[in-house]
Amino acid sequence: MSPFVGTDTYAIDHKGRISIPPSLRVVGPGRRPLTTFYLNMGFDGCVAIYSPDEWTRMMTRLRRVSTTNLRARNFRRAFMQDARQVTVDAQGRIPIPPALIRRAALGKDAVLHGAEDHIEIWNPERYQALLATVTEVPGEYERLAAEFMEDEEK
């Protein structure tokens, strides 16, 4: 699968729809266009958008979460609570369910962030505040790169 990359700001219309640019609607070696996405509550206060293939992988992982443990069952319920399958319309837009708009505090504008295996929809102020903890602290970006992007050949 081709990674989702790039970050830009897009308008959310009065019906709660956002345009997904063509570069984020095509995946795979044949660059097939996606007509369906899965939306869910993301981490850190965003909305997560998954391709059908990635959603299938997420569901496989979710099925491994124990049903005999109360905390695990509660996580499964919370994870699936606002999940929705959506269809891309002829203008390249997808609807964002009202519950997800509220959870992510989305207004008229939103940041679409390609996060490699999924896309995130962010309230612009939340997104900037979160990034500032990495980009506005001298040396933090480099420190995190050294910590999390260690060469596997070592």
C-alpha positions as CSV (number, residue, x, y, z in Angstrom):
1,M,0.0,0.0,0.0
2,S,1.2,3.5,-0.8
3,P,1.6,5.7,2.3
4,F,-0.6,8.6,3.0
5,V,1.6,11.7,3.1
6,G,1.2,15.4,3.2
7,T,-0.5,17.9,5.5
8,D,-2.8,20.8,4.4
9,T,-5.9,22.7,5.6
10,Y,-9.3,22.1,4.0
11,A,-12.8,23.5,4.5
12,I,-15.6,21.5,6.1
13,D,-18.9,22.5,4.5
14,H,-22.2,23.1,6.2
15,K,-23.2,19.5,5.8
16,G,-20.0,18.3,7.6
17,R,-18.2,17.1,4.5
18,I,-14.5,17.5,3.7
19,S,-12.7,17.1,0.4
20,I,-10.1,14.4,0.3
21,P,-7.5,15.4,-2.3
22,P,-6.8,12.9,-5.1
23,S,-3.3,12.2,-3.8
24,L,-4.9,10.8,-0.7
25,R,-7.6,8.9,-2.5
26,V,-5.4,6.5,-4.5
27,V,-3.5,3.6,-3.0
28,G,-1.5,0.6,-4.0
29,P,0.8,-0.3,-6.8
30,G,-1.9,0.2,-9.4
31,R,-2.8,3.5,-7.8
32,R,-6.5,2.4,-7.6
33,P,-8.9,5.2,-6.5
34,L,-10.6,4.6,-3.1
35,T,-14.4,5.1,-3.1
36,T,-14.9,4.0,0.5
37,F,-13.1,5.0,3.8
38,Y,-13.7,4.1,7.4
39,L,-13.8,7.0,10.0
40,N,-13.2,6.6,13.7
41,M,-12.1,8.5,16.7
42,G,-8.4,8.9,16.5
43,F,-5.8,9.3,19.2
44,D,-4.9,12.7,20.7
45,G,-8.2,14.3,19.7
46,C,-8.4,13.8,15.9
47,V,-10.5,11.8,13.5
48,A,-8.8,8.8,11.9
49,I,-9.6,7.8,8.3
50,Y,-8.7,4.3,7.2
51,S,-8.6,2.7,3.8
52,P,-10.6,-0.5,3.5
53,D,-7.4,-2.6,3.6
54,E,-6.1,-0.8,6.7
55,W,-9.5,-1.0,8.4
56,T,-9.5,-4.8,7.8
57,R,-6.0,-4.9,9.5
58,M,-7.4,-2.8,12.4
59,M,-10.4,-5.2,12.8
60,T,-8.0,-8.2,12.9
61,R,-6.1,-6.5,15.7
62,L,-9.3,-5.6,17.5
63,R,-10.5,-9.3,17.3
64,R,-7.4,-10.2,19.3
65,V,-8.5,-8.0,22.2
66,S,-9.8,-10.3,24.9
67,T,-13.6,-10.5,25.4
68,T,-13.1,-12.0,28.9
69,N,-11.5,-8.9,30.3
70,L,-13.8,-6.0,31.3
71,R,-11.2,-3.3,30.4
72,A,-10.6,-4.9,27.0
73,R,-14.4,-5.1,26.3
74,N,-14.8,-1.5,27.2
75,F,-12.0,-0.5,24.9
76,R,-13.6,-2.5,22.1
77,R,-16.9,-0.7,22.7
78,A,-15.2,2.7,22.8
79,F,-13.2,2.0,19.7
80,M,-16.3,0.9,17.7
81,Q,-18.7,3.5,19.2
82,D,-18.4,6.2,16.5
83,A,-16.8,4.1,13.7
84,R,-18.5,4.7,10.3
85,Q,-18.0,3.6,6.7
86,V,-18.3,6.5,4.3
87,T,-18.4,6.8,0.6
88,V,-16.5,9.4,-1.5
89,D,-18.9,11.5,-3.5
90,A,-18.4,12.7,-7.1
91,Q,-16.6,15.9,-5.8
92,G,-14.2,13.8,-3.7
93,R,-15.8,14.6,-0.4
94,I,-16.6,12.4,2.6
95,P,-19.1,13.1,5.4
96,I,-17.8,13.4,8.9
97,P,-20.4,12.0,11.4
98,P,-21.5,14.7,13.9
99,A,-20.2,12.7,16.9
100,L,-16.7,12.7,15.4
101,I,-17.0,16.4,14.6
102,R,-17.8,17.1,18.2
103,R,-15.1,14.8,19.6
104,A,-12.4,16.4,17.4
105,A,-13.8,19.9,18.0
106,L,-13.9,20.5,14.3
107,G,-15.2,23.8,12.9
108,K,-15.1,25.3,9.4
109,D,-11.5,24.4,8.7
110,A,-9.6,21.2,9.4
111,V,-6.1,19.9,8.9
112,L,-5.8,16.7,6.9
113,H,-2.6,15.0,7.8
114,G,-1.3,11.9,6.0
115,A,0.0,9.7,8.8
116,E,1.5,6.9,6.6
117,D,-1.1,4.1,7.2
118,H,-4.1,6.4,7.7
119,I,-5.2,10.0,7.4
120,E,-6.0,12.2,10.4
121,I,-8.5,15.1,10.5
122,W,-7.5,17.8,13.1
123,N,-8.8,20.9,14.6
124,P,-6.1,23.3,13.3
125,E,-5.3,24.8,16.8
126,R,-5.1,21.3,18.4
127,Y,-2.8,20.1,15.6
128,Q,-0.5,23.1,15.9
129,A,-0.4,22.8,19.7
130,L,0.5,19.2,19.5
131,L,3.3,19.7,16.9
132,A,4.7,22.6,18.9
133,T,5.8,20.2,21.6
134,V,8.2,18.8,19.0
135,T,8.9,21.6,16.6
136,E,9.2,24.6,19.0
137,V,11.5,23.0,21.5
138,P,15.1,23.3,20.4
139,G,16.6,19.9,19.7
140,E,13.4,18.0,20.4
141,Y,12.8,16.9,16.8
142,E,16.3,15.5,16.6
143,R,16.1,13.9,20.0
144,L,12.9,12.1,19.1
145,A,14.3,11.1,15.7
146,A,17.3,9.5,17.4
147,E,15.0,7.7,19.9
148,F,12.3,6.4,17.5
149,M,14.0,6.1,14.2
150,E,17.0,4.1,15.2
151,D,18.6,2.2,12.4
152,E,17.4,-1.5,12.6
153,E,20.7,-2.8,11.3
154,K,22.6,-1.9,14.5
